[in-house]
Amino acid sequence: DAMVIQNPRYQVTQFGKPVTLSCSQTLNHNVMYWYQQKSSQAPKLLFHYYDKDFNNEADTPDNFQSRRPNTSFCFLDIRSPGLGDAAMYLCATSRGSGRGTDTQYFGPGTRLTVL
Amino acid sequence: AQKVTQAQTEISVVEKEDVTLDCVYETRDTTYYLFWYKQPPSGELVFLIRRNSFDEQNEISGRYSWNFQKSTSSFNFTITASQVVDSAVYFCALSGETSYDKVIFGPGTSLSVIP
């Protein structure tokens, strides 16, 4: 089945130790998104790629970086995780019509714990 | 500016009761899309429905139904004969012709169905 896959599902890291979360998709969608979701809150968009075109949200900390080496894969790098970065990280994809018409499809998420 | 309001933070119902989740939106776009997502305790955001601004027909899918009213800027979601498996956080979301590839999420409503 076509889908959005995230690995790992659970990640534990230490304060300040870099961590990378991965996302892959078999939908062949143009757009890939990374969201951060903290408990009892809505998902918060960190950034998204339209093909290789990177779009950062204005309030995304520099500590968060992303790479998209090809259409199928996208990575979230947290350079120096702090306790406040503990959250669920959700990857999503959409076709990318640019007119707000497209549904976003989400992966199962990676729950990050920072010790 | 675009905004989605879900005034009900938490709802509890007894199994087999009907429940309606409210969603009110604000947008200046002429063409826009409304979505509902379900987030069970596992964390994955599951797409339920997309409705465009030109289609005010109500939608029914099994026990789920949606009522879209442009006059009141509302897109409410009703679950008939609720079941324990319906326990989740439900998010209403909005995108429009000026959103490009992004959606605006409401704060979510946490639904608990008690056996």
Chai-1 contact restraints between the chains, C-beta under 6 A:
chainA,res_idxA,chainB,res_idxB,connection_type,confidence,min_distance_angstrom,max_distance_angstrom,comment,restraint_id
A,V31,B,D101,contact,1.0,0.0,6.0,A-B,restraint_1
A,A42,B,F105,contact,1.0,0.0,6.0,A-B,restraint_2
A,A42,B,P107,contact,1.0,0.0,6.0,A-B,restraint_3
A,A42,B,G108,contact,1.0,0.0,6.0,A-B,restraint_4
A,P43,B,F105,contact,1.0,0.0,6.0,A-B,restraint_5
A,M88,B,G43,contact,1.0,0.0,6.0,A-B,restraint_6
A,G96,B,D101,contact,1.0,0.0,6.0,A-B,restraint_7
A,G98,B,Y100,contact,1.0,0.0,6.0,A-B,restraint_8
A,R99,B,E97,contact,1.0,0.0,6.0,A-B,restraint_9
A,G100,B,Y33,contact,1.0,0.0,6.0,A-B,restraint_10
A,G100,B,S95,contact,1.0,0.0,6.0,A-B,restraint_11
A,G100,B,G96,contact,1.0,0.0,6.0,A-B,restraint_12
A,G100,B,E97,contact,1.0,0.0,6.0,A-B,restraint_13
A,G100,B,S99,contact,1.0,0.0,6.0,A-B,restraint_14
A,T103,B,F47,contact,1.0,0.0,6.0,A-B,restraint_15
A,T103,B,R50,contact,1.0,0.0,6.0,A-B,restraint_16
A,F106,B,L45,contact,1.0,0.0,6.0,A-B,restraint_17
A,P108,B,E44,contact,1.0,0.0,6.0,A-B,restraint_18
A,G109,B,G43,contact,1.0,0.0,6.0,A-B,restraint_19
